[in-house]
Amino acid sequence: MSAAGPIADSELARLFAPLRPFELVILAVSGGADSMAMMHLVNRWSRLQRDSRRKLVVATVDHGLRRESREEAAWVAQEARAIGLEHTLLAWEGAKPTTGLQDAARAARYRLLTELAWRLGGSRAAAIVTAHTEEDQAETFLMRLARGSGLDGLTGMSAQRLIGREAEVKLVRPLLGVSGGRLEATLRAGKRAWIEDPSNDCDRFERVRLRKALGPLEAIGLTSPKIALSARRLERAREALEAAASALQSAATLNLHGGAFASLDARTFQAAPEEVRLRLMVRLIAAFGGQDEPVRLARLEGLLGRLSAPGFGAATLGACIVARHDGAIRVAREPGRAELPQLELAPGEVAVWDRRFRVAAAGALDAPVLVRALGTAAFARLRRQLKSARELPPARAAATLPSFWQRGALLTVPPLCALPGAPAAWATGKGQHCSAEFLW
Protein backbone atom coordinates (compact mmCIF):
# COMPACT_ATOMS: atom_id res chain seq x y z
CA MET A 1 0.00 0.00 0.00
CA SER A 2 1.37 3.46 -0.93
CA ALA A 3 1.99 6.10 1.71
CA ALA A 4 -1.00 8.03 0.33
CA GLY A 5 -3.32 5.01 0.00
CA PRO A 6 -6.61 4.74 1.91
CA ILE A 7 -6.66 3.39 5.46
CA ALA A 8 -7.67 -0.26 5.55
CA ASP A 9 -9.85 -2.01 8.12
CA SER A 10 -6.80 -3.96 9.26
CA GLU A 11 -5.25 -0.70 10.56
CA LEU A 12 -8.24 0.45 12.60
CA ALA A 13 -7.58 -1.60 15.74
CA ARG A 14 -4.10 -0.09 16.10
CA LEU A 15 -5.13 3.47 15.24
CA PHE A 16 -8.08 3.65 17.61
CA ALA A 17 -6.83 1.46 20.46
CA PRO A 18 -6.54 4.62 22.65
CA LEU A 19 -10.35 4.97 22.51
CA ARG A 20 -11.12 1.54 23.94
CA PRO A 21 -11.23 2.58 27.65
CA PHE A 22 -13.90 5.25 27.03
CA GLU A 23 -17.64 4.68 27.15
CA LEU A 24 -18.32 8.19 25.84
CA VAL A 25 -16.45 9.26 22.68
CA ILE A 26 -17.13 12.72 21.23
CA LEU A 27 -15.85 13.21 17.68
CA ALA A 28 -15.04 16.84 16.84
CA VAL A 29 -16.06 17.11 13.19
CA SER A 30 -15.93 20.37 11.24
CA GLY A 31 -16.77 18.95 7.82
CA GLY A 32 -13.23 19.14 6.42
CA ALA A 33 -11.57 16.12 4.87
CA ASP A 34 -9.55 15.13 7.95
CA SER A 35 -12.45 15.21 10.42
CA MET A 36 -14.93 13.59 8.00
CA ALA A 37 -12.48 10.74 7.39
CA MET A 38 -12.04 10.37 11.15
CA MET A 39 -15.80 10.19 11.67
CA HIS A 40 -16.23 7.41 9.12
CA LEU A 41 -13.16 5.50 10.33
CA VAL A 42 -14.12 5.63 14.03
CA ASN A 43 -17.66 4.59 13.17
CA ARG A 44 -16.32 1.64 11.18
CA TRP A 45 -13.91 0.69 13.99
CA SER A 46 -16.67 0.87 16.61
CA ARG A 47 -18.94 -1.39 14.57
CA LEU A 48 -16.14 -3.92 14.15
CA GLN A 49 -15.56 -3.80 17.92
CA ARG A 50 -19.24 -4.58 18.58
CA ASP A 51 -19.06 -2.87 21.97
CA SER A 52 -22.58 -1.71 22.78
CA ARG A 53 -21.40 0.17 25.90
CA ARG A 54 -19.59 2.80 23.85
CA LYS A 55 -21.59 5.91 22.95
CA LEU A 56 -20.36 7.83 19.89
CA VAL A 57 -21.43 11.46 19.50
CA VAL A 58 -20.43 13.77 16.65
CA ALA A 59 -20.06 17.43 17.67
CA THR A 60 -19.62 20.41 15.36
CA VAL A 61 -18.64 23.81 16.72
CA ASP A 62 -20.09 26.76 14.82
CA HIS A 63 -17.70 29.62 15.57
CA GLY A 64 -19.98 32.12 13.81
CA LEU A 65 -17.05 33.56 11.87
CA ARG A 66 -18.36 32.84 8.36
CA ARG A 67 -21.82 33.21 6.87
CA GLU A 68 -21.81 29.61 5.67
CA SER A 69 -20.76 28.02 8.97
CA ARG A 70 -24.26 27.14 10.27
CA GLU A 71 -25.20 25.57 6.93
CA GLU A 72 -21.98 23.53 6.96
CA ALA A 73 -22.70 22.33 10.51
CA ALA A 74 -26.17 21.23 9.36
CA TRP A 75 -24.55 19.27 6.52
CA VAL A 76 -22.23 17.49 8.98
CA ALA A 77 -25.26 16.63 11.12
CA GLN A 78 -26.97 15.12 8.08
CA GLU A 79 -23.89 13.05 7.17
CA ALA A 80 -23.46 11.82 10.76
CA ARG A 81 -27.09 10.78 11.11
CA ALA A 82 -26.96 9.02 7.75
CA ILE A 83 -24.47 6.52 9.22
CA GLY A 84 -26.38 6.16 12.48
CA LEU A 85 -24.47 8.63 14.69
CA GLU A 86 -25.90 11.21 17.06
CA HIS A 87 -24.94 14.83 16.27
CA THR A 88 -24.76 17.92 18.48
CA LEU A 89 -24.26 21.51 17.32
CA LEU A 90 -22.25 23.77 19.64
CA ALA A 91 -22.22 27.54 19.04
CA TRP A 92 -19.57 30.05 20.07
CA GLU A 93 -21.72 32.95 21.20
CA GLY A 94 -20.79 36.52 22.07
CA ALA A 95 -18.29 39.06 20.78
CA LYS A 96 -15.21 37.83 18.93
CA PRO A 97 -11.73 39.32 19.48
CA THR A 98 -10.10 41.41 16.76
CA THR A 99 -6.65 39.92 17.45
CA GLY A 100 -5.61 36.37 18.24
CA LEU A 101 -8.80 35.12 16.62
CA GLN A 102 -7.62 31.57 15.90
CA ASP A 103 -6.29 31.09 19.45
CA ALA A 104 -9.55 32.39 20.91
CA ALA A 105 -11.60 30.16 18.60
CA ARG A 106 -9.55 27.12 19.62
CA ALA A 107 -10.02 27.89 23.32
CA ALA A 108 -13.77 28.32 22.81
CA ARG A 109 -13.96 25.08 20.82
CA TYR A 110 -12.32 23.01 23.54
CA ARG A 111 -14.39 24.68 26.24
CA LEU A 112 -17.64 23.88 24.43
CA LEU A 113 -16.57 20.30 23.75
CA THR A 114 -15.51 19.79 27.37
CA GLU A 115 -18.83 21.16 28.63
CA LEU A 116 -20.63 18.75 26.30
CA ALA A 117 -18.60 15.84 27.70
CA TRP A 118 -19.55 16.95 31.21
CA ARG A 119 -23.26 17.13 30.33
CA LEU A 120 -23.35 13.77 28.56
CA GLY A 121 -20.94 11.83 30.71
CA GLY A 122 -21.20 13.34 34.18
CA SER A 123 -18.26 12.08 36.19
CA ARG A 124 -17.56 9.23 33.74
CA ALA A 125 -14.32 9.36 31.76
CA ALA A 126 -14.88 10.73 28.26
CA ALA A 127 -12.74 11.22 25.17
CA ILE A 128 -12.87 14.20 22.83
CA VAL A 129 -11.35 13.03 19.56
CA THR A 130 -9.85 15.39 16.99
CA ALA A 131 -8.48 14.67 13.51
CA HIS A 132 -5.09 16.37 13.84
CA THR A 133 -2.66 14.84 11.36
CA GLU A 134 1.06 14.51 10.78
CA GLU A 135 1.05 17.82 8.88
CA ASP A 136 -0.75 19.56 11.75
CA GLN A 137 1.93 18.28 14.11
CA ALA A 138 4.71 19.66 11.88
CA GLU A 139 2.99 23.05 11.60
CA THR A 140 2.54 23.24 15.38
CA PHE A 141 6.23 22.43 15.94
CA LEU A 142 7.32 25.21 13.55
CA MET A 143 4.89 27.75 15.02
CA ARG A 144 6.21 27.12 18.49
CA LEU A 145 9.81 27.12 17.32
CA ALA A 146 9.20 30.57 15.84
CA ARG A 147 7.98 31.76 19.26
CA GLY A 148 11.02 30.44 21.12
CA SER A 149 9.04 27.75 22.94
CA GLY A 150 10.67 25.47 25.47
CA LEU A 151 10.55 21.69 25.56
CA ASP A 152 6.82 21.43 26.23
CA GLY A 153 5.99 23.59 23.22
CA LEU A 154 8.34 21.70 20.90
CA THR A 155 6.80 18.35 21.80
CA GLY A 156 3.91 19.56 19.67
CA MET A 157 0.49 18.09 20.21
CA SER A 158 0.22 15.14 22.59
CA ALA A 159 -1.53 12.00 21.41
CA GLN A 160 -3.51 12.16 24.67
CA ARG A 161 -3.85 14.78 27.36
CA LEU A 162 -6.23 15.64 30.15
CA ILE A 163 -8.35 18.57 29.02
CA GLY A 164 -10.86 18.86 31.84
CA ARG A 165 -9.75 17.76 35.30
CA GLU A 166 -13.25 18.43 36.53
CA ALA A 167 -14.86 15.78 34.31
CA GLU A 168 -11.98 13.39 33.60
CA VAL A 169 -12.11 14.42 29.96
CA LYS A 170 -9.22 13.44 27.71
CA LEU A 171 -8.34 14.99 24.39
CA VAL A 172 -7.29 12.13 22.09
CA ARG A 173 -5.56 12.58 18.72
CA PRO A 174 -5.29 9.12 17.14
CA LEU A 175 -4.26 10.37 13.67
CA LEU A 176 -1.08 12.30 14.50
CA GLY A 177 0.96 9.67 12.65
CA VAL A 178 -1.28 9.73 9.56
CA SER A 179 -0.95 12.12 6.62
CA GLY A 180 -3.81 14.21 5.36
CA GLY A 181 -3.28 12.63 1.95
CA ARG A 182 -4.21 9.21 3.30
CA LEU A 183 -7.37 10.59 4.90
CA GLU A 184 -8.48 12.19 1.62
CA ALA A 185 -7.69 8.93 -0.18
CA THR A 186 -9.88 7.11 2.35
CA LEU A 187 -12.81 9.42 1.63
CA ARG A 188 -12.38 9.06 -2.13
CA ALA A 189 -12.21 5.29 -1.89
CA GLY A 190 -15.50 5.26 0.04
CA LYS A 191 -17.09 7.89 -2.24
CA ARG A 192 -17.53 10.20 0.76
CA ALA A 193 -17.81 13.99 0.56
CA TRP A 194 -16.22 16.79 2.56
CA ILE A 195 -16.21 20.60 2.75
CA GLU A 196 -13.31 22.82 1.72
CA ASP A 197 -12.85 25.61 4.27
CA PRO A 198 -11.73 28.83 2.48
CA SER A 199 -9.92 30.00 5.64
CA ASN A 200 -7.42 27.16 5.06
CA ASP A 201 -6.01 29.27 2.22
CA CYS A 202 -6.02 32.65 3.96
CA ASP A 203 -2.49 34.01 4.42
CA ARG A 204 -3.42 36.22 7.37
CA PHE A 205 -3.38 33.10 9.56
CA GLU A 206 0.01 31.93 10.82
CA ARG A 207 -0.77 28.24 10.40
CA VAL A 208 -1.67 28.75 6.73
CA ARG A 209 1.58 30.61 6.05
CA LEU A 210 3.58 27.83 7.70
CA ARG A 211 1.67 25.18 5.76
CA LYS A 212 2.69 26.85 2.53
CA ALA A 213 6.29 27.19 3.73
CA LEU A 214 6.52 23.43 4.31
CA GLY A 215 6.72 22.84 0.55
CA PRO A 216 10.16 24.46 0.08
CA LEU A 217 11.38 22.95 3.37
CA GLU A 218 10.55 19.46 2.15
CA ALA A 219 12.89 20.01 -0.81
CA ILE A 220 15.83 20.11 1.64
CA GLY A 221 14.63 17.12 3.64
CA LEU A 222 12.69 18.91 6.39
CA THR A 223 9.51 16.91 5.86
CA SER A 224 6.37 16.65 7.99
CA PRO A 225 7.14 13.05 9.03
CA LYS A 226 10.65 14.03 10.18
CA ILE A 227 9.39 17.04 12.16
CA ALA A 228 6.67 14.89 13.74
CA LEU A 229 9.33 12.29 14.66
CA SER A 230 11.36 14.97 16.47
CA ALA A 231 8.26 16.03 18.38
CA ARG A 232 7.64 12.43 19.50
CA ARG A 233 11.22 12.08 20.70
CA LEU A 234 11.01 15.33 22.64
CA GLU A 235 7.84 13.99 24.24
CA ARG A 236 9.92 11.26 25.89
CA ALA A 237 12.11 13.89 27.51
CA ARG A 238 9.05 15.81 28.68
CA GLU A 239 7.63 12.68 30.34
CA ALA A 240 10.93 12.15 32.18
CA LEU A 241 10.84 15.73 33.50
CA GLU A 242 7.23 15.36 34.61
CA ALA A 243 8.28 12.27 36.58
CA ALA A 244 11.04 14.35 38.19
CA ALA A 245 8.48 17.02 39.12
CA SER A 246 6.35 14.35 40.80
CA ALA A 247 9.39 13.17 42.74
CA LEU A 248 10.08 16.74 43.86
CA GLN A 249 6.45 17.05 44.93
CA SER A 250 6.97 14.12 47.32
CA ALA A 251 10.43 15.15 48.49
CA ALA A 252 9.25 18.68 49.34
CA THR A 253 6.30 17.24 51.30
CA LEU A 254 3.60 18.98 49.29
CA ASN A 255 0.41 19.51 51.33
CA LEU A 256 -2.73 20.68 49.51
CA HIS A 257 -4.65 21.55 52.72
CA GLY A 258 -7.95 20.39 51.23
CA GLY A 259 -7.64 22.87 48.37
CA ALA A 260 -7.33 25.93 50.62
CA PHE A 261 -3.66 26.44 49.74
CA ALA A 262 -0.55 24.43 48.92
CA SER A 263 2.58 24.39 51.03
CA LEU A 264 5.94 22.74 50.44
CA ASP A 265 9.43 22.87 51.89
CA ALA A 266 11.26 25.85 50.39
CA ARG A 267 14.79 24.46 50.83
CA THR A 268 14.02 21.19 49.04
CA PHE A 269 12.20 23.04 46.28
CA GLN A 270 15.02 25.53 45.70
CA ALA A 271 17.63 22.75 45.53
CA ALA A 272 15.95 21.12 42.52
CA PRO A 273 16.92 21.94 38.91
CA GLU A 274 15.11 24.97 37.51
CA GLU A 275 13.17 23.03 34.86
CA VAL A 276 11.79 20.66 37.49
CA ARG A 277 10.81 23.56 39.76
CA LEU A 278 9.06 25.25 36.84
CA ARG A 279 6.97 22.17 36.17
CA LEU A 280 5.85 21.76 39.75
CA MET A 281 4.95 25.45 39.99
CA VAL A 282 2.93 25.16 36.76
CA ARG A 283 0.90 22.35 38.34
CA LEU A 284 0.21 24.36 41.48
CA ILE A 285 -0.80 27.55 39.68
CA ALA A 286 -3.04 25.59 37.30
CA ALA A 287 -4.79 23.83 40.20
CA PHE A 288 -5.22 26.84 42.49
CA GLY A 289 -5.58 29.65 39.94
CA GLY A 290 -8.81 28.52 38.31
CA GLN A 291 -7.75 29.97 34.94
CA ASP A 292 -8.37 28.74 31.38
CA GLU A 293 -4.99 29.70 29.96
CA PRO A 294 -1.58 28.51 31.18
CA VAL A 295 0.90 31.03 32.56
CA ARG A 296 3.46 32.27 30.04
CA LEU A 297 6.85 30.66 30.50
CA ALA A 298 8.76 33.98 30.68
CA ARG A 299 6.57 35.22 33.54
CA LEU A 300 6.96 31.94 35.41
CA GLU A 301 10.75 32.08 35.01
CA GLY A 302 10.69 35.60 36.42
CA LEU A 303 8.68 34.49 39.43
CA LEU A 304 11.07 31.63 40.22
CA GLY A 305 14.01 34.05 40.02
CA ARG A 306 12.41 36.37 42.58
CA LEU A 307 11.25 33.48 44.76
CA SER A 308 14.85 32.49 45.46
CA ALA A 309 16.02 36.06 46.12
CA PRO A 310 16.66 37.21 49.71
CA GLY A 311 13.80 39.16 51.20
CA PHE A 312 11.13 37.79 48.87
CA GLY A 313 7.68 37.97 50.46
CA ALA A 314 4.91 37.34 47.97
CA ALA A 315 3.93 37.83 44.33
CA THR A 316 0.86 37.19 42.19
CA LEU A 317 0.74 35.15 38.99
CA GLY A 318 -2.02 33.27 37.19
CA ALA A 319 -4.65 34.42 39.74
CA CYS A 320 -2.52 32.92 42.53
CA ILE A 321 -0.58 34.35 45.43
CA VAL A 322 2.84 32.72 45.73
CA ALA A 323 4.54 33.43 49.05
CA ARG A 324 7.51 32.30 51.13
CA HIS A 325 6.94 32.09 54.86
CA ASP A 326 8.67 30.25 57.74
CA GLY A 327 10.70 27.96 55.47
CA ALA A 328 7.73 27.05 53.28
CA ILE A 329 6.45 28.13 49.89
CA ARG A 330 2.70 28.68 49.73
CA VAL A 331 0.41 28.91 46.70
CA ALA A 332 -3.21 30.01 47.05
CA ARG A 333 -6.04 31.45 44.97
CA GLU A 334 -5.86 35.24 44.73
CA PRO A 335 -9.13 36.66 46.09
CA GLY A 336 -9.10 40.29 45.08
CA ARG A 337 -8.75 41.06 41.36
CA ALA A 338 -11.90 39.48 39.97
CA GLU A 339 -15.08 38.41 41.70
CA LEU A 340 -15.18 34.67 42.21
CA PRO A 341 -18.15 32.86 40.65
CA GLN A 342 -21.50 32.06 42.22
CA LEU A 343 -23.70 29.19 41.15
CA GLU A 344 -26.96 27.67 42.27
CA LEU A 345 -27.18 23.92 42.77
CA ALA A 346 -30.52 22.15 42.79
CA PRO A 347 -30.85 19.08 45.04
CA GLY A 348 -29.04 16.20 43.33
CA GLU A 349 -26.98 18.48 41.07
CA VAL A 350 -23.19 18.38 40.53
CA ALA A 351 -21.10 21.15 38.96
CA VAL A 352 -17.61 22.61 38.85
CA TRP A 353 -16.96 25.82 40.77
CA ASP A 354 -14.11 28.19 39.84
CA ARG A 355 -12.42 25.34 37.92
CA ARG A 356 -11.00 24.24 41.31
CA PHE A 357 -13.72 22.23 43.06
CA ARG A 358 -16.33 19.71 42.02
CA VAL A 359 -19.33 20.75 44.14
CA ALA A 360 -22.46 18.72 44.78
CA ALA A 361 -25.82 19.10 46.52
CA ALA A 362 -27.36 15.80 47.58
CA GLY A 363 -30.94 14.97 46.70
CA ALA A 364 -31.84 14.96 50.41
CA LEU A 365 -31.76 18.78 50.51
CA ASP A 366 -35.14 20.48 50.58
CA ALA A 367 -34.19 23.44 48.36
CA PRO A 368 -31.41 24.71 46.08
CA VAL A 369 -28.17 25.97 47.60
CA LEU A 370 -25.92 28.83 46.54
CA VAL A 371 -22.20 28.10 46.17
CA ARG A 372 -19.93 31.13 46.46
CA ALA A 373 -16.57 32.13 47.88
CA LEU A 374 -16.63 32.28 51.67
CA GLY A 375 -15.29 35.83 51.72
CA THR A 376 -13.30 37.65 54.38
CA ALA A 377 -16.26 38.86 56.44
CA ALA A 378 -17.89 35.43 56.69
CA PHE A 379 -14.53 33.84 57.48
CA ALA A 380 -13.93 36.37 60.28
CA ARG A 381 -17.33 35.52 61.83
CA LEU A 382 -16.65 31.82 61.42
CA ARG A 383 -13.26 32.10 63.04
CA ARG A 384 -14.82 33.55 66.17
CA GLN A 385 -17.24 30.61 66.39
CA LEU A 386 -14.64 27.86 66.13
CA LYS A 387 -13.23 26.36 69.29
CA SER A 388 -9.72 26.39 67.86
CA ALA A 389 -8.26 28.52 65.08
CA ARG A 390 -4.86 26.81 65.20
CA GLU A 391 -5.43 24.68 62.10
CA LEU A 392 -7.18 27.31 60.01
CA PRO A 393 -5.67 28.33 56.65
CA PRO A 394 -4.48 31.91 56.11
CA ALA A 395 -7.40 34.34 55.92
CA ARG A 396 -6.83 35.29 52.27
CA ALA A 397 -6.80 31.63 51.25
CA ALA A 398 -9.84 30.73 53.34
CA ALA A 399 -11.80 33.60 51.80
CA THR A 400 -11.60 31.91 48.39
CA LEU A 401 -13.01 28.54 49.52
CA PRO A 402 -16.41 27.32 48.26
CA SER A 403 -19.16 27.80 50.84
CA PHE A 404 -22.76 26.59 50.69
CA TRP A 405 -25.65 28.90 51.58
CA GLN A 406 -29.39 28.45 51.77
CA ARG A 407 -31.86 31.27 52.37
CA GLY A 408 -29.00 33.53 53.46
CA ALA A 409 -27.65 31.08 56.07
CA LEU A 410 -24.24 29.43 55.84
CA LEU A 411 -24.62 25.64 55.72
CA THR A 412 -21.02 24.51 55.40
CA VAL A 413 -17.53 25.12 54.07
CA PRO A 414 -16.51 21.55 53.14
CA PRO A 415 -12.72 22.12 52.98
CA LEU A 416 -12.85 23.26 56.63
CA CYS A 417 -15.07 20.43 57.90
CA ALA A 418 -12.24 18.21 59.08
CA LEU A 419 -10.63 20.93 61.19
CA PRO A 420 -10.72 20.71 64.99
CA GLY A 421 -13.64 22.69 66.37
CA ALA A 422 -15.69 22.75 63.15
CA PRO A 423 -19.41 23.31 63.94
CA ALA A 424 -21.24 20.02 64.56
CA ALA A 425 -24.08 21.13 62.27
CA TRP A 426 -21.71 20.85 59.32
CA ALA A 427 -21.50 17.11 59.86
CA THR A 428 -25.04 16.41 61.08
CA GLY A 429 -27.39 19.02 59.59
CA LYS A 430 -27.96 20.22 56.05
CA GLY A 431 -24.24 20.74 55.65
CA GLN A 432 -23.66 17.00 55.46
CA HIS A 433 -25.53 16.97 52.16
CA CYS A 434 -23.08 19.38 50.50
CA SER A 435 -19.62 18.48 49.24
CA ALA A 436 -16.66 20.11 47.50
CA GLU A 437 -13.81 18.02 46.05
CA PHE A 438 -10.57 19.80 45.14
CA LEU A 439 -9.55 19.01 41.57
CA TRP A 440 -5.87 18.08 41.68
Secondary structure in CASP SS format (residue, H / E / C, confidence):
PFRMAT SS
TARGET T0000
AUTHOR 0000-0000-0000
METHOD secondary structure of the structure
MODEL  1
M C 1.00
S C 1.00
A C 1.00
A C 1.00
G C 1.00
P C 1.00
I C 1.00
A C 1.00
D H 1.00
S H 1.00
E H 1.00
L H 1.00
A H 1.00
R H 1.00
L H 1.00
F C 1.00
A H 1.00
P H 1.00
L H 1.00
R C 1.00
P C 1.00
F C 1.00
E C 1.00
L E 1.00
V E 1.00
I E 1.00
L E 1.00
A E 1.00
V C 1.00
S C 1.00
G C 1.00
G C 1.00
A H 1.00
D H 1.00
S H 1.00
M H 1.00
A H 1.00
M H 1.00
M H 1.00
H H 1.00
L H 1.00
V H 1.00
N H 1.00
R H 1.00
W H 1.00
S H 1.00
R H 1.00
L H 1.00
Q H 1.00
R C 1.00
D C 1.00
S C 1.00
R C 1.00
R C 1.00
K E 1.00
L E 1.00
V E 1.00
V E 1.00
A E 1.00
T E 1.00
V E 1.00
D E 1.00
H C 1.00
G C 1.00
L C 1.00
R C 1.00
R C 1.00
E C 1.00
S H 1.00
R H 1.00
E H 1.00
E H 1.00
A H 1.00
A H 1.00
W H 1.00
V H 1.00
A H 1.00
Q H 1.00
E H 1.00
A H 1.00
R H 1.00
A H 1.00
I C 1.00
G C 1.00
L C 1.00
E E 1.00
H E 1.00
T E 1.00
L E 1.00
L E 1.00
A E 1.00
W C 1.00
E C 1.00
G C 1.00
A C 1.00
K C 1.00
P C 1.00
T C 1.00
T C 1.00
G C 1.00
L H 1.00
Q H 1.00
D H 1.00
A H 1.00
A H 1.00
R H 1.00
A H 1.00
A H 1.00
R H 1.00
Y H 1.00
R H 1.00
L H 1.00
L H 1.00
T H 1.00
E H 1.00
L H 1.00
A H 1.00
W H 1.00
R H 1.00
L H 1.00
G H 1.00
G C 1.00
S C 1.00
R C 1.00
A C 1.00
A E 1.00
A E 1.00
I E 1.00
V E 1.00
T C 1.00
A C 1.00
H C 1.00
T C 1.00
E H 1.00
E H 1.00
D H 1.00
Q H 1.00
A H 1.00
E H 1.00
T H 1.00
F H 1.00
L H 1.00
M H 1.00
R H 1.00
L H 1.00
A H 1.00
R C 1.00
G C 1.00
S C 1.00
G C 1.00
L H 1.00
D H 1.00
G H 1.00
L H 1.00
T C 1.00
G C 1.00
M C 1.00
S C 1.00
A C 1.00
Q E 1.00
R E 1.00
L E 1.00
I E 1.00
G E 1.00
R H 1.00
E H 1.00
A H 1.00
E C 1.00
V E 1.00
K E 1.00
L E 1.00
V E 1.00
R C 1.00
P C 1.00
L C 1.00
L C 1.00
G C 1.00
V C 1.00
S C 1.00
G H 1.00
G H 1.00
R H 1.00
L H 1.00
E H 1.00
A H 1.00
T H 1.00
L H 1.00
R H 1.00
A H 1.00
G C 1.00
K C 1.00
R C 1.00
A C 1.00
W C 1.00
I C 1.00
E C 1.00
D C 1.00
P H 1.00
S H 1.00
N H 1.00
D H 1.00
C C 1.00
D C 1.00
R C 1.00
F C 1.00
E H 1.00
R H 1.00
V H 1.00
R H 1.00
L H 1.00
R H 1.00
K H 1.00
A H 1.00
L H 1.00
G H 1.00
P H 1.00
L H 1.00
E H 1.00
A H 1.00
I C 1.00
G C 1.00
L C 1.00
T C 1.00
S H 1.00
P H 1.00
K H 1.00
I H 1.00
A H 1.00
L H 1.00
S H 1.00
A H 1.00
R H 1.00
R H 1.00
L H 1.00
E H 1.00
R H 1.00
A H 1.00
R H 1.00
E H 1.00
A H 1.00
L H 1.00
E H 1.00
A H 1.00
A H 1.00
A H 1.00
S H 1.00
A H 1.00
L H 1.00
Q H 1.00
S H 1.00
A H 1.00
A C 1.00
T C 1.00
L C 1.00
N E 1.00
L C 1.00
H H 1.00
G H 1.00
G H 1.00
A C 1.00
F C 1.00
A E 1.00
S E 1.00
L E 1.00
D E 1.00
A H 1.00
R H 1.00
T H 1.00
F H 1.00
Q H 1.00
A H 1.00
A C 1.00
P C 1.00
E H 1.00
E H 1.00
V H 1.00
R H 1.00
L H 1.00
R H 1.00
L H 1.00
M H 1.00
V H 1.00
R H 1.00
L H 1.00
I H 1.00
A H 1.00
A H 1.00
F H 1.00
G H 1.00
G C 1.00
Q C 1.00
D C 1.00
E C 1.00
P C 1.00
V C 1.00
R C 1.00
L H 1.00
A H 1.00
R H 1.00
L H 1.00
E H 1.00
G H 1.00
L H 1.00
L H 1.00
G H 1.00
R H 1.00
L H 1.00
S C 1.00
A C 1.00
P C 1.00
G C 1.00
F C 1.00
G C 1.00
A E 1.00
A E 1.00
T E 1.00
L E 1.00
G C 1.00
A C 1.00
C E 1.00
I E 1.00
V E 1.00
A E 1.00
R E 1.00
H E 1.00
D C 1.00
G C 1.00
A E 1.00
I E 1.00
R E 1.00
V E 1.00
A E 1.00
R E 1.00
E C 1.00
P C 1.00
G C 1.00
R C 1.00
A C 1.00
E C 1.00
L C 1.00
P C 1.00
Q C 1.00
L E 1.00
E E 1.00
L E 1.00
A C 1.00
P C 1.00
G C 1.00
E C 1.00
V E 1.00
A E 1.00
V E 1.00
W E 1.00
D C 1.00
R C 1.00
R C 1.00
F E 1.00
R E 1.00
V E 1.00
A E 1.00
A E 1.00
A C 1.00
G C 1.00
A C 1.00
L C 1.00
D C 1.00
A C 1.00
P C 1.00
V E 1.00
L E 1.00
V E 1.00
R E 1.00
A E 1.00
L C 1.00
G C 1.00
T H 1.00
A H 1.00
A H 1.00
F H 1.00
A H 1.00
R H 1.00
L H 1.00
R H 1.00
R H 1.00
Q H 1.00
L C 1.00
K C 1.00
S C 1.00
A C 1.00
R C 1.00
E C 1.00
L C 1.00
P C 1.00
P C 1.00
A H 1.00
R H 1.00
A H 1.00
A H 1.00
A C 1.00
T C 1.00
L C 1.00
P E 1.00
S E 1.00
F E 1.00
W E 1.00
Q E 1.00
R C 1.00
G C 1.00
A E 1.00
L E 1.00
L E 1.00
T E 1.00
V C 1.00
P H 1.00
P H 1.00
L H 1.00
C C 1.00
A C 1.00
L C 1.00
P C 1.00
G C 1.00
A C 1.00
P C 1.00
A C 1.00
A H 1.00
W H 1.00
A H 1.00
T H 1.00
G C 1.00
K H 1.00
G H 1.00
Q H 1.00
H H 1.00
C E 1.00
S E 1.00
A E 1.00
E E 1.00
F E 1.00
L C 1.00
W C 1.00
END
